[in-house]
């Protein structure tokens, strides 16, 4: 149990309602919980609030750490932690960082399936035909049942996607840093050295890995040429994991059959990108994690972590700041 009084808890998130803020206050009775609505508001109040801030929720751009000498823990509202690579002052400090891993696993897994159904049943083409009042009955449709999905990255999103894929009678291959950590929904697990074998066997390649120095640019020409010509590529992770110019060539030249893309090397995706006009590509605007339940779930993680923090118990979703993903 902590013997000292908990310092100020700073909360910044446009997602949170007054009810969520009250739930946070109820988790730490007697502690000052301050909501700041914008980065500009935090900057204007940093000199006032900074000396007593111990916990920051949703405020990544904390600024000069000397202004928050008591800061011990940052809880983010998202799962992606690649921003740590751009903040060495935080990465190299003893400040604990936790993320919201698992909050968006369900909507992202469903988004992946939606992209797959769109591509196999050509729904994006039918949507265009509907807008044009065109009775469209041409082209090839496919089936998902019985095909093989290869998932690169078996965190909460990858695992939830595997679970749903098994419900569609798919064979599921997985790739993770530690292949000894198995899953009942994965038929075969690979370590990093099995990437090309997974790509060679998969009809669907789903990228769900975090962006790290090791994964940056990992999907390049050798990888896309290893995939089946009939295979599809789905990316809901980070655009920088893919060499986008190579992906464009792969789609243009028929190395692979198509792609469902939610993330890109540059966002918003430039209007002159060839990806916009490809009939074998479905684009969504970094929207896979959208869900009306997000704020409830992330508040639940934070309040449970607040309880653990005060009790001196291990926190959930602690980030290995060198690797920029959960350390467990």
N, C-alpha and C positions, 0 to 999 in steps of 0.2 A: 504494500500500500504506500502511495506517495505520502510523505510527511509534510511537504511544503505546499503552499497554496498555489493552485493552478492559475497561471497568468491569463492574459486576455486571449480569447479565441476570435480570430478574424475570419469572417465568412464572406466570400465573394462568388456569386453565381447568379446569372440571370435566370437560371432554371428554377430556383427555389422560391416557393411561396412563403407567405407569412406563417403558414402552418408548419412548414419545414423548419423555419427558423425557431419557432416555439418548441419543436421537438428537440432541436439541438440544445436550446436553453434548459429544457427539462432534464436532459442527460447530464448537465453540469450545473446543478443548482448552486447559486451563490457566486458563480463565475461570470465575469463580464464577457458577453458575446456581442460583438460589434459587426454589423453588416455594412459592407461597402459595395455600392452598386456598380461602380466603374473603376477601371485602373486609375483614371484621373482623380477620382475621389480618394482612393488610397494614397496616391502621391501627395495630395493636398493635406492629408491627415497623418502622413507617416511620421512626421516629427512629433506629433501629439501622441499617437498610439504606439508607435514602434517600440519604445523602450520596454513595454510590458507585454508585447505579443509573444506568446509561447507556442501557439498552434495556429496554422493558417490553412483554411479550407477553400480550395478553388482559386487560390492566388499564387500563380506560378511566378509571375514577374515581381518578386518581392523587393527588388532593388538592392542597394548597398546593404550587405549583411551587417555592417557596423551599426546601421540604424535599427536593427532588430536583434540586439545582443542576447535576448532571452529565447529566441526562436529555437525550438527543438524538433518540431515535426510539421511536415507539409503533407496534407491529404489532397490529392488531385480529384477532379470530377470525371476524368477520362481514364482510359486504360493505356493508351500510347504514351510512352515515356521518352521518346527520342528527343524531346525538348531539353532533357538533361544534358545531352551532348553539346548543347549550345550555352549551357550555364555552368562552366567549370567551378565557379565559386560555390554553387550548391553541391555539385557532384563531388567536390573534394572536401566538403565540410562534414561534420559529424551529425548534421541534421538528418533525421529519419524522413524518408519519403515513402508514402503509401499511395496506391492507385485504386481505381474503381473497377478493377478487373472482374469480369463476370456480369456486370450490370447490363451490358448490351449483348450478351451471348445469344439470347433468344431472338431478338429482332435481326441481328446480323445473320444468324443461321437461316432464318426464314427468308431474308433478303437474298442469300446465296441460292436457295432453292428457287426463289422467284426468278432470278436471272437465268437459272438453268431451264426452267419451264418456258420462259420467253424465247430463249435461243433454240430449244428443241422444237417448239410448236410455232416458232416464227411470229410470236405475238406482236413484236414491234412493227413487223411488216403489215400485219392485219390492222394495227392501230392507224398506220398511215393510210391504208386503204379505206378505213372507215371515215377518216377526215376528208378523203378525196371522193367519197361516195362511190368507191370502186368495188365491184364484186370480184374478189381476189381468190382464186383457187389453184394457184400455181406454186411450184417449189416443193422441196423435200422437207418432210417432218420426221422427227425421230422419237425414240423412246428412251426414258431414263432407266426403267426397270432392268435389272440385271447387268448394268454397266459398272465400271470401276471408278471410284473417286479416290484421288490421292490428295491428302491434306498436308500442307507444309506448315507446321506450327500447331501443336496440340495443347494450347492453353484452353481456357474456358470456351472460347469461340469455336476453336477447332473440334473440341470434344462434343459440344452441343451439335455442331454440324454433322459429325460422325453419327451421333445418335439418330438424328433425323434422316440421314442417308440410309441407315440400316432399315428404317421404317419404309423406305421405298425399294427395298430388296436390292440394294446396291452392295457391291464388295467395296470395302473401305481399307485403304492403305494410309498410314500415318508416318510423318517424319517429325522427330523431336530430338533435342540435344541429348536427352537420356532415354534411349529406346527401351530400357528395362522397365520404365513406367508404362505399363500396358493399360488398355481400356477394353471393356467387353464389347464396345461398338467398333473396334478396329481389328480387322482380320490379320493384318501384318504391320509391325512397327519397324521403322528404319531409323538409324542414326544419321547424322549429317553426311556421312560418306555414302549413304544409299540414295541420295537425291536423284541421280540419273536412272537408277533402277525403278524408282517410284514413277518418274516421268514417263519412262518407256512403257509401263504397264497401265497407265491411267487414261481413262476416257475423259475425265474431268480433273483438272489440276486446280486446287483451291489454295490460294496464298493467304495464310492467316498468321504469319510470323511477325514478330516485332521488328522494327527497324533498329539495327545495331551496326557497329562497324563491320561485323562478320556477314550480315545479311544484305548490306547495301550493294545493289547491283548484281545480286546473286543470280537473277534470271536474265541470262544473256543469250548470245547466239548458240553456244553448245547446248544449252538447256532447251531452248525452243526447238532446235533441230532434233533433239532427242525425243520430243513428244510425238505422238501419233499425228498423222495428217488429219485424222477424223476427230481429234481431241479438242476440247474447249478449255480456255484459261479464265479463271475467275480471280479477281484481286479485290479484296476488301481490307487489306492490311495497310500498306504505305506505298505510294507510287515510286519512291526512291529505291525500293527493293528490286524494281524492274528496270532494265535498260530499255526505255520507252521507244527509242528509235529502232531497236532490234525487234521489239514487239510489233511495231507498225509494219516492218518488212515481213515479219512472219505471217501477219494477217493479209498483207497485200499479195504475197507470193505463194500463199497456200501451204506454208509449213504446218500450220494448225488450222482448224476449221472455223474458230471464232473465239470471241471473248466477251465476258461480262465485267465491266470495270466501274468501280466506285471511287477509286483513288488514282491520283496521277502525280507525275513528277512535279508539275506546276499546277497549282490550283488558285483560281478557277482554270479549267482547261482552256488554253488559248483558242480563240475562235477560228484560227487558221489551222488547227491540228487536223491531220487527215483522219483521225479516229472518228470525228463527228459524222462523216459521210459514208462510213463503211456499213454495208448491209449486214455484215457478220459480226457486228459489235453492238452491244447494249450498254449505254452510258447512264450512270446515275451520279449525282453531284455530292459525293462523300456523305451519303445519307443513310447508309446501311444500318447505323446504330440508332436511328430515330425511333423513339417509342414514348407513349404518354406515361409510362411507368418509370422513366429514367430517374426523375428527381426523387421519387419515393425510394427507389433502390439505393441510389448513391447516398441519400440521407441515412438510410438504414446502416450502410457500411460505416459511415462516419460516426454515428452515435454509438454503435457497437465498439468501434475503435476508441472512442472517447472513454467508454466504460473501462476498456482494457488498459488504456493509458493511465487512468487514475488508479487502477488496481495494481499497476506494475506488471501486467500480463503481456505476453507477446502480441503485437498488432497483426491484423490481417493484411495481406497484400503488400508486405514490405519489399521495396525495390532494391535489388543489387545494383548499386549506382555505377559500377564498372561495366556491367553487361546491359543495364537499362531495362531489366525485366525482373519479375518476382523471383526472389532468391531461393524460395523453397523448391 
